[in-house]
């Protein structure tokens, strides 16, 4: 019902959000839409910045990281096993009461915004709960698609020319749905 509302109602940054949602894994798209609508119902505007990263985009992130390190600059290494690589993660910026909450804000500010609780209510994993790296602008689908399945999807996509992980149904590796 929430995802259907996203499709029929106006929402903040809808065109750009729709474009980013459309490249996410088909099994994850409705969860992103539901998150945006649930946030909207709580007067929170969401701007989706990133969902699926293609193999080429991930290679470019790794190249940029290596260049920063070579130049002596601080850089967090991109994960080679990220949920972004299967289109089952999104990075975003929320705006609450006209103020954008940045990733540098303390965890308490994020919790008070209700954004983490909204994501949790939809079965999403919040990166703000991680000690390293602390990533409050990130949600992913690990409570539904476990690490093993995600890693098998990444391996298959990276070993098969012209195959992106978003084209692989999770049912390829999951015989029963989690309860």
N, C-alpha and C positions, 0 to 999 in steps of 0.2 A: 504494500500500500504506500509506504514512504517513497520507494523508488518510482512508482507510478506518479506520485505527486511531483517529483522532480521533473518528470517528462512533461507535465501539463501546466505547472505553475511557473511564474516568474521567480527568479532568484538572483542574488548578487553574482555578477561575473559569469552568468549562465553559459554564454557562448564559449568562452575560454575553458571553463570547467568541463563543459560537454566534450570539447575536443580532447582534453586530457583523459577524461573518463573513457572515451571511445577506443583508446589504445590500450587500456588496462585489460587484464585477462577477463574474458566474458563472464566467468563465474564470480568475479569480484566487483563488477561494475555496479550492480544494484546496491551493494554495501556502501560504496562511495556516495551514491545518490542518496541513500537513506541517511547517511551521516550529514550531508549538506542540509537536507530538509529538517532533520532533528535539531541541528544547530539553528537553522532559520526560525524554527518554532520557539527557540530560546533567545531570539534577537542577536544571534551570532552570525556574522557573515564569513563565508569561507572562500578562500582563493586557493584552488589546487595548483601547485607548482610543478609537480612531477608524479608520474605513475610508472608506466613501463619504461624501462631503459633497454633499447636494442643492444645487440652485441657491439655495434659500432659506437654507440653512445658510451657504453661502459669502457670500451677501449680508450676513448678520448678522455674520460675521467681519470683513468689510470695514467695516461700519458701526462695529463696536467699535474697530477699528484707527483709523479716522478720528476717533472721539471721543477716544481716548487722545492722538493727535497734537494735536488741537485744544486739549486740556487741558495740553499741554506735556510729556506723559509719553512715555517711550520705548516704541516698539512696532514689531515687524517686520511689514511689509505682507504680507497673505496673497497667495499666488501666484494669478494668474488662469489659470495653465496647470498647476496641480498634478495629479499622478496621483490624488489623492483625488477630484478632480472626475469621474473616470471609474471610480472604485471599484477602482483598481489600486494602492493604497498603504495602509499601515496604520501607525499610531503605537501604541506599546506601552510597558509597563514590565516589565522582567525582575526576578526575585528570584533571587539566587544565594546559596546557603548562608544563607538566611534574611534576606538584606539586599537591599533594593531598590536597583537602580543607577539613579541619577537622570541626567537630561540634562546636568546641570552637572558630572558626573564627567569627569575627563580621558580622552582617547581611549585611553590605555594601559590604564586600568581596564576599559573596554569590550572591548578586544581580549583581555585576559586572561580575561574572562568566557566566551569562546568564542561569544558571541551573533553577532558580525559574521561569523565563519567559518561558522556554521550557516546564516545567511541567504545567504551567497555560495554555499554548496554547493547551494542550491536555485535559483540563478539570480537572486537578488534584489539590488537596488542598496541599499547602506547609506548613509543620510544622514550618518553619522559620518565618511565620507570626504570630505565637502564642506567647503570652506573657509568658504563663506558661503552660506546660514546653516549652521553646524555643527548637525546634527540627528540625534543618535545614537539617538533613539527612533523612527526612521522607516526603513521599507523600502518599496521600490516595484518595479514590474515593467518598468522601462525596457529591460532587456536582452532582453525578449521583445516588448514593444509599444513601438516607437520613438516619439520625440517627434512626428513628423509624423502618425502614426496617432492618437495620443492627442489632439493638437491638433484634428484633423479631427472626432474624436468629440465634443470639447467644443463646437466651433463648431456642429455639427449639433444637439446637445442644447440649446444656448442659443438657437438660431434656430427651434426647433420647439416650439410649445406642448405641454405635457403629455408631453414626452419627456425622460426622464432618461438620462444617458450609459450607465448600467449596462444599459440595454435595447438598446444598439447592439452587435451582434457585431463583433469586430475584423475578421472576414472581410469586412465591408463595405468595408474599406480595404486589406486585406492579401490578396494573391492567392497568395502562397507563404509558408510558415512559415520563420522564420529557422533556419539550420543550427547 
